[in-house]
Amino acid sequence: MKIYVLASGSSGNCTYLELNKQRFLIDAGISCRKIENKLKQKQIDPKTIDYVLITHTHLDHIQGLEQFAKKYQPKIFLGNLTNQKNFFKNTEPYQLEIQLKDIKINIINTSHDSEESYGFIFEYNGKSLVYLTDTGYINQKIKQKIKNKSIYILESNHDVEMLMATTRPHHLKMRILGDKGHLSNEDCINCLANVIGDGTEKIMLVHLSEEANHPSKVLQTTKKLKKQLPIYIIGKEGSELIEL
């Protein structure tokens, strides 16, 4: 399993995932040129991307999708309503479970102010990965589904005090804090404290707000986790290539 976060945050989101020689992008929220350049920096040919999975259609998750799709023609997985609009060719709507050879992907409905919004659980060869961002709330049913996975890529979007101190309009602050907004640092760590287990090996915290968060704030909250694990705090420029 190889993971490479190309970009993360309100200015754009895109993650590369490789499982059993199958290559995925999760979201394409930066320009096609930036996606190409980031991949090539790690000796990954954009032509070899097999699938693109879109969490939802906010611009910071689909900005480069149309151009990348036209140029490289990967299969694109989208929500049912989005797919019906025929934005792109070679698309397929999400089912509850997707089987791609020996890779299983369970689809999770997330709580966000988008027409449709999804997270994913990848399972392959005894390893598992949870990808869960852009959600204001994680219910108990989802927590049960994501228990004791190998890797968690989870959003740690904002520090509440920093958010409230910004000059953003009150309605926007309330939107971010609401059940259809984003997870705070505390929300993120409280969730992880309930789901990590003996099989958990790595944690990646993503989608940090540039204005209402800071890696030091995120790091401070991670100290509440009882289990010591490698934790990667990912900013807008993404991560190094991480292998498991």
C-alpha positions in Angstrom: 0.0 0.0 0.0 1.4 3.4 -1.0 -0.2 6.7 -0.1 0.8 10.2 -1.3 -1.2 13.2 -0.3 -0.7 15.7 -3.2 -2.7 18.5 -1.6 -4.8 19.0 1.5 -6.9 21.9 2.8 -9.4 24.5 1.7 -7.3 25.4 -1.3 -7.4 21.9 -2.8 -7.5 18.2 -2.0 -6.0 15.2 -3.9 -4.6 11.9 -2.6 -2.8 9.1 -4.5 -3.3 5.6 -3.4 -1.8 2.4 -4.8 -3.0 -1.1 -3.9 -1.9 -4.2 -5.7 -0.7 -2.2 -8.7 -4.1 -0.5 -9.0 -3.7 3.3 -8.8 -6.3 5.7 -7.5 -6.8 9.4 -7.0 -9.2 10.4 -4.2 -10.5 13.8 -5.3 -8.9 16.1 -7.9 -9.2 19.5 -6.2 -6.1 21.1 -7.7 -5.4 21.9 -11.3 -4.6 19.1 -13.7 -1.1 20.6 -14.2 -0.4 20.5 -10.5 -1.7 16.9 -10.3 0.7 15.9 -13.1 3.7 17.7 -11.6 3.1 16.3 -8.1 2.8 12.7 -9.5 5.8 13.0 -11.7 7.9 14.3 -8.7 7.4 10.8 -7.3 8.0 9.0 -10.6 4.3 8.3 -11.0 3.0 8.5 -14.6 -0.5 10.2 -14.6 -1.4 7.9 -17.5 -1.3 5.0 -15.1 -4.1 6.3 -12.8 -6.9 3.7 -13.1 -9.6 5.3 -11.0 -10.7 8.6 -9.5 -13.0 8.6 -6.5 -14.7 11.8 -5.7 -15.8 12.5 -2.2 -18.1 15.4 -3.2 -18.4 18.2 -5.7 -17.2 21.2 -3.8 -14.5 23.0 -5.9 -11.6 22.2 -3.6 -12.3 18.5 -4.5 -13.0 18.6 -8.2 -11.1 21.7 -9.6 -8.9 19.6 -11.9 -11.2 16.7 -12.5 -12.6 17.7 -15.9 -9.3 18.3 -17.5 -7.6 15.3 -15.9 -10.5 13.0 -17.0 -10.5 14.3 -20.6 -6.7 13.9 -20.8 -6.2 10.5 -19.2 -9.7 8.9 -19.2 -9.6 7.0 -15.8 -12.8 5.4 -14.6 -14.5 8.0 -12.3 -16.7 7.0 -9.3 -19.2 9.7 -8.4 -22.4 10.0 -6.4 -25.6 8.9 -8.0 -27.1 12.4 -8.4 -23.8 13.8 -9.7 -23.4 10.9 -12.1 -26.9 11.5 -13.5 -25.8 15.0 -14.7 -23.4 13.4 -17.1 -20.6 15.7 -16.2 -18.0 13.2 -17.4 -17.7 10.1 -19.5 -16.5 6.8 -18.2 -18.3 7.3 -14.8 -19.9 4.9 -12.5 -22.2 5.7 -9.5 -21.3 4.5 -6.0 -22.7 1.3 -4.7 -22.5 0.3 -1.0 -19.5 -1.8 -1.9 -17.1 -1.7 -4.9 -15.0 -4.8 -5.7 -12.0 -4.1 -8.0 -10.2 -7.4 -8.4 -9.1 -8.3 -4.9 -9.6 -4.7 -3.5 -12.8 -4.0 -1.6 -14.0 -0.5 -1.1 -16.9 0.2 1.3 -18.6 3.5 0.7 -19.5 5.7 3.7 -22.1 8.5 3.7 -20.6 11.5 5.4 -22.4 14.5 6.9 -21.5 17.6 4.8 -23.3 20.4 3.1 -23.0 18.9 -0.3 -25.5 17.2 -2.6 -23.8 13.9 -1.8 -20.7 13.3 0.3 -18.7 10.1 0.8 -15.8 8.5 2.7 -14.1 5.2 2.0 -12.8 2.0 3.6 -10.3 0.2 1.4 -9.4 -3.4 2.2 -6.7 -5.4 0.5 -4.5 -8.3 1.6 -5.2 -8.1 5.3 -4.7 -4.3 5.4 -7.3 -1.6 5.6 -7.5 2.2 5.1 -10.1 4.7 6.2 -10.4 7.9 4.2 -12.8 10.3 5.9 -12.9 14.1 5.4 -15.4 16.8 5.0 -17.9 15.7 7.6 -19.3 17.6 10.6 -20.3 14.5 12.4 -19.4 10.8 12.7 -22.2 8.7 14.0 -21.9 5.4 16.0 -22.8 3.3 13.0 -19.9 4.6 11.1 -17.6 4.4 14.1 -18.4 0.7 14.3 -17.6 0.3 10.6 -14.2 2.0 10.8 -12.9 0.3 14.0 -9.4 -1.1 14.2 -8.2 -0.3 10.6 -4.6 -0.2 9.6 -4.4 3.4 8.5 -6.7 6.4 9.1 -6.8 9.5 6.9 -9.1 11.7 8.9 -9.8 15.4 8.8 -8.7 17.6 11.6 -10.0 20.8 10.2 -10.0 23.5 12.8 -9.3 24.6 16.3 -12.6 26.0 17.7 -11.0 29.0 19.5 -9.0 29.9 16.4 -12.0 29.6 14.2 -14.1 31.9 16.4 -11.3 34.5 16.5 -11.2 34.8 12.7 -13.0 37.6 10.8 -15.2 35.1 9.0 -18.9 35.9 9.0 -20.8 34.3 11.9 -23.0 32.2 9.6 -19.9 30.7 8.0 -18.4 29.9 11.5 -21.7 28.2 12.4 -21.7 26.3 9.1 -18.2 24.9 9.8 -19.1 24.0 13.4 -22.3 22.4 12.5 -23.2 18.7 11.9 -22.8 19.3 8.1 -19.5 21.2 8.4 -16.0 19.9 9.4 -14.4 18.0 12.2 -12.6 20.1 14.8 -9.3 18.8 16.2 -11.1 17.7 19.3 -13.8 15.9 17.3 -11.1 14.1 15.2 -9.1 12.9 18.2 -12.2 11.8 20.1 -13.3 9.7 17.1 -9.8 8.2 16.7 -9.7 7.4 20.5 -12.9 5.3 20.0 -11.9 3.5 16.8 -8.1 2.7 16.7 -7.1 -0.7 17.8 -4.3 -3.3 17.9 -4.3 -3.4 14.1 -3.8 0.3 13.7 -0.4 1.3 12.3 -0.5 4.9 11.1 -2.7 8.0 11.3 -2.7 10.9 8.8 -4.5 14.1 9.7 -5.6 16.2 6.8 -7.8 19.1 5.6 -6.3 21.6 8.1 -7.7 25.1 7.8 -4.9 27.6 7.1 -6.7 30.3 8.9 -8.3 28.4 11.8 -5.8 25.8 12.6 -2.1 25.1 13.0 -0.1 21.9 13.2 1.0 22.7 16.7 -2.7 22.8 17.7 -3.3 19.4 16.1 -0.3 17.9 17.7 -1.4 19.1 21.1 -4.7 17.2 20.8 -3.1 14.0 19.5 -1.5 13.6 23.0 -4.9 12.5 24.2 -4.5 9.3 22.3 -3.5 6.5 24.7 -1.8 4.4 22.0 1.5 5.8 20.6 1.4 5.6 16.8 3.1 7.4 13.9 1.0 10.5 13.2 1.4 12.6 10.0 0.0 16.1 10.1 -0.5 17.1 6.4 -0.6 20.7 5.3 -1.7 22.2 1.9 1.5 21.0 0.1 0.8 17.4 0.9 3.0 14.6 2.2 5.9 12.4 1.2 5.1 9.0 -0.2 4.1 6.8 2.7 4.2 3.0 2.4 2.7 0.2 4.5 
